[in-house]
Amino acid sequence: MVGFASVGTPFAQTVVGPATVKDGDGLVIQGIEFRLQGIDAPEIGQDCELLDGTSWPCGKLAAGELRSLVEGETVECRGDKRDAYGRVLAICRAGRTNLNRELVRQGFALAFRRYSVEFLPDEAIARSKRRGLWQGRFAAPWDWRHGSPATLDAEHPPEDPDKRPASTTIAGIARLPGLPERSPDRPPGWQSGLLAEAPGCSIKGNVNNKGEKIYHLPGMRHYGRVVMDPKTGKRWFCNEADAIGAGWRKSAR
């Protein structure tokens, strides 16, 4: 069962079928991409910490948790809005299991409190039982995408309610304030390239002693010599178009 509507107009959409997992809060059913509404899971490239400081791939394991919930199941997703990337924002179920709620309750996602408080009680359960992310320290996914360090644990949850600006809606599309749209060459977390190399963002934007902005691709002659220091204006880029658009030119060698 599929209901279709064009982006930018009010619509109701229900899709039922086998699901493919994109990440910890993203699914594809019959070619339609869904974003689980009201929750935010770690990005695929995100790591978290155990209490002893050991790093673990929480983003990959969150996706694995969602995969285990939908494997062999018929999944139903219902939504009536799209996000900035064209994904349908939805509540999804595998049998009787509300996937949005279960991921939060098992500690593999947070209540996305700037948009919904529906799953705050489930987050409290996960935190009290130290499940998933709550077994150690981590950055909220919305902070990790901006390069923020791990600051949360079972004793220090996110602000409740979150007091950051709510999203705006343009032509029926829910949009996070200040976040550029994601594309295949701008992976989740690429904004953190301002501070450190983000997954897939390996182009070095150097500022030389003359103040010239020059970018270096991996394998170029001077790539290894460029020491990245954001205090001097240097930054990482995900692709050459981003570098050129920001005012950098390509190194001659």
C-alpha positions as CSV (number, residue, x, y, z in Angstrom):
1,M,0.0,0.0,0.0
2,V,1.5,3.3,-1.1
3,G,0.1,6.8,-1.0
4,F,2.0,9.5,-3.1
5,A,2.1,13.2,-3.0
6,S,4.4,15.9,-4.4
7,V,6.9,17.7,-2.1
8,G,5.6,21.0,-0.9
9,T,2.0,20.1,-0.5
10,P,0.2,18.6,2.5
11,F,-0.1,14.8,2.1
12,A,-0.6,11.6,4.0
13,Q,1.6,8.7,3.0
14,T,1.6,5.1,4.1
15,V,3.9,2.5,2.7
16,V,4.0,-1.2,3.7
17,G,6.7,-3.7,2.8
18,P,10.1,-5.1,3.6
19,A,12.5,-2.3,4.7
20,T,16.2,-1.6,4.0
21,V,18.1,0.2,6.8
22,K,20.0,3.4,5.8
23,D,21.2,4.3,9.3
24,G,20.0,4.4,12.9
25,D,16.9,6.4,12.1
26,G,16.4,5.9,8.3
27,L,14.6,3.3,6.3
28,V,13.7,2.7,2.6
29,I,10.5,0.9,1.7
30,Q,9.6,0.4,-2.0
31,G,12.2,3.0,-3.0
32,I,10.8,5.7,-0.6
33,E,13.1,7.0,2.1
34,F,11.8,7.5,5.5
35,R,13.2,9.4,8.5
36,L,11.9,8.1,11.9
37,Q,10.0,11.1,13.3
38,G,10.7,12.5,16.8
39,I,14.0,10.7,17.4
40,D,17.6,11.2,16.5
41,A,20.1,8.3,16.3
42,P,23.9,8.5,16.2
43,E,25.3,9.0,12.7
44,I,26.9,6.0,11.0
45,G,30.4,7.5,11.5
46,Q,29.8,8.5,15.1
47,D,31.6,6.8,18.0
48,C,30.7,6.9,21.7
49,E,32.6,6.1,24.9
50,L,32.2,3.5,27.6
51,L,32.8,4.7,31.2
52,D,36.4,3.5,31.0
53,G,37.0,5.7,27.9
54,T,36.9,2.8,25.4
55,S,35.5,4.0,22.1
56,W,32.7,2.0,20.4
57,P,30.9,2.5,17.0
58,C,27.5,3.6,18.4
59,G,26.3,4.9,15.0
60,K,26.9,1.5,13.2
61,L,25.4,-0.4,16.2
62,A,22.3,1.9,16.2
63,A,21.8,1.0,12.5
64,G,22.3,-2.7,13.5
65,E,19.7,-2.4,16.2
66,L,17.2,-1.0,13.7
67,R,18.1,-3.7,11.2
68,S,17.5,-6.4,13.8
69,L,14.0,-5.0,14.4
70,V,12.9,-5.0,10.8
71,E,14.7,-8.1,9.5
72,G,12.1,-10.6,8.2
73,E,9.2,-8.2,9.1
74,T,6.7,-6.3,7.1
75,V,7.2,-2.7,8.0
76,E,4.6,0.1,7.9
77,C,5.6,3.8,7.8
78,R,3.1,6.6,8.0
79,G,3.9,10.3,7.6
80,D,2.6,13.6,6.3
81,K,5.8,15.8,6.1
82,R,9.2,15.7,4.4
83,D,12.5,17.0,5.8
84,A,15.0,19.1,4.0
85,Y,16.5,16.0,2.2
86,G,13.1,14.9,0.8
87,R,12.7,12.0,3.3
88,V,9.2,11.3,4.6
89,L,9.1,12.0,8.4
90,A,7.2,9.0,9.8
91,I,6.2,6.7,12.6
92,C,7.1,3.2,11.5
93,R,6.1,-0.2,12.9
94,A,7.3,-3.7,12.5
95,G,4.4,-5.8,13.5
96,R,3.3,-4.4,16.9
97,T,6.6,-2.7,17.5
98,N,6.8,1.1,17.2
99,L,10.3,1.4,15.8
100,N,10.7,5.0,16.8
101,R,9.8,4.3,20.4
102,E,11.8,1.0,20.6
103,L,15.1,2.6,19.4
104,V,14.8,5.3,22.1
105,R,13.8,2.8,24.8
106,Q,16.8,0.6,24.0
107,G,19.1,3.6,24.2
108,F,20.1,3.7,20.5
109,A,18.4,7.0,19.8
110,L,17.4,10.1,21.7
111,A,14.1,11.9,21.8
112,F,14.5,14.7,19.2
113,R,13.1,17.1,21.7
114,R,13.3,20.2,19.5
115,Y,10.5,18.7,17.4
116,S,8.7,16.3,19.8
117,V,8.5,15.3,23.4
118,E,6.6,12.1,22.7
119,F,9.5,9.8,23.4
120,L,11.0,11.5,26.4
121,P,9.5,8.9,28.8
122,D,11.2,6.2,26.7
123,E,14.5,8.0,26.9
124,A,14.1,8.2,30.7
125,I,13.7,4.4,30.8
126,A,16.8,3.8,28.7
127,R,18.8,6.3,30.8
128,S,17.7,4.8,34.1
129,K,18.7,1.3,32.9
130,R,21.9,2.6,31.2
131,R,21.1,1.0,27.9
132,G,22.8,1.7,24.7
133,L,24.3,5.2,24.5
134,W,23.6,5.7,28.2
135,Q,26.2,3.1,29.3
136,G,28.9,5.7,28.8
137,R,29.5,9.2,27.4
138,F,28.4,10.5,24.0
139,A,27.5,13.6,22.0
140,A,23.9,14.1,21.1
141,P,23.6,13.4,17.4
142,W,22.5,17.0,16.7
143,D,25.7,18.2,18.4
144,W,28.0,15.6,16.8
145,R,26.9,16.9,13.4
146,H,28.5,20.2,14.4
147,G,31.7,18.8,15.8
148,S,30.8,19.0,19.5
149,P,32.6,16.5,21.9
150,A,30.9,13.9,24.0
151,T,29.2,15.7,26.9
152,L,26.2,13.5,27.8
153,D,25.9,10.5,30.1
154,A,23.3,8.9,32.3
155,E,23.8,11.7,34.9
156,H,23.9,14.5,32.3
157,P,21.1,14.1,29.8
158,P,20.2,16.8,27.2
159,E,18.2,19.9,28.3
160,D,14.6,19.1,28.8
161,P,12.8,20.6,27.0
162,D,15.4,21.6,24.4
163,K,15.5,25.4,24.1
164,R,17.2,25.6,20.8
165,P,15.3,27.1,17.8
166,A,12.6,25.0,16.4
167,S,12.7,24.0,12.7
168,T,11.1,26.2,10.1
169,T,9.0,24.9,7.3
170,I,9.5,26.1,3.7
171,A,7.0,25.0,1.1
172,G,6.0,22.1,3.3
173,I,9.6,21.0,4.0
174,A,10.8,20.7,7.6
175,R,14.2,22.3,7.7
176,L,16.8,22.5,10.5
177,P,17.9,26.1,11.0
178,G,21.4,26.7,9.7
179,L,22.0,23.2,8.3
180,P,22.8,22.9,4.6
181,E,21.2,20.1,2.6
182,R,23.0,16.8,2.6
183,S,24.1,15.2,-0.7
184,P,26.1,12.0,-1.4
185,D,29.4,13.8,-1.1
186,R,28.4,15.6,2.0
187,P,28.0,12.7,4.5
188,P,26.5,13.1,8.0
189,G,28.8,15.0,10.2
190,W,30.5,16.9,7.3
191,Q,30.0,20.2,9.2
192,S,32.5,19.0,11.8
193,G,35.1,19.3,9.0
194,L,35.5,22.9,10.3
195,L,37.2,21.5,13.3
196,A,38.4,18.0,12.4
197,E,38.3,15.6,9.5
198,A,34.8,14.4,9.1
199,P,33.9,11.0,7.4
200,G,34.5,11.4,3.7
201,C,35.9,15.0,4.1
202,S,39.6,14.7,3.5
203,I,40.4,17.8,1.5
204,K,42.7,20.2,3.4
205,G,42.0,23.9,3.2
206,N,45.2,25.6,4.0
207,V,45.9,29.3,4.7
208,N,49.5,30.1,3.9
209,N,51.7,32.8,5.5
210,K,50.5,35.3,2.8
211,G,46.9,34.7,3.7
212,E,46.2,32.8,0.5
213,K,43.6,30.1,0.7
214,I,44.8,26.9,-1.1
215,Y,43.3,23.5,-0.9
216,H,45.2,20.2,-1.2
217,L,43.8,16.8,-2.2
218,P,45.0,13.5,-0.7
219,G,48.1,12.4,-2.7
220,M,49.2,15.9,-3.7
221,R,52.8,16.8,-3.1
222,H,52.2,19.1,-0.1
223,Y,49.1,17.4,1.4
224,G,51.1,15.7,4.2
225,R,52.9,18.9,5.1
226,V,49.7,20.9,5.9
227,V,49.1,20.8,9.6
228,M,45.4,21.5,10.3
229,D,44.7,24.2,12.9
230,P,41.2,25.9,12.8
231,K,42.6,28.8,14.8
232,T,44.5,29.9,11.7
233,G,41.5,29.6,9.4
234,K,42.3,26.2,8.0
235,R,39.5,23.8,7.5
236,W,38.5,20.5,5.9
237,F,36.3,20.1,2.8
238,C,34.2,17.3,1.5
239,N,34.6,18.1,-2.2
240,E,36.3,20.6,-4.5
241,A,33.1,22.5,-5.2
242,D,32.7,23.3,-1.5
243,A,36.3,24.5,-1.3
244,I,36.1,26.7,-4.4
245,G,32.7,28.0,-3.2
246,A,34.3,29.0,0.1
247,G,37.1,30.9,-1.6
248,W,39.9,28.4,-1.7
249,R,41.9,27.6,-4.9
250,K,43.5,24.3,-5.8
251,S,47.2,23.8,-5.1
252,A,49.3,23.7,-8.3
253,R,51.1,20.6,-7.0
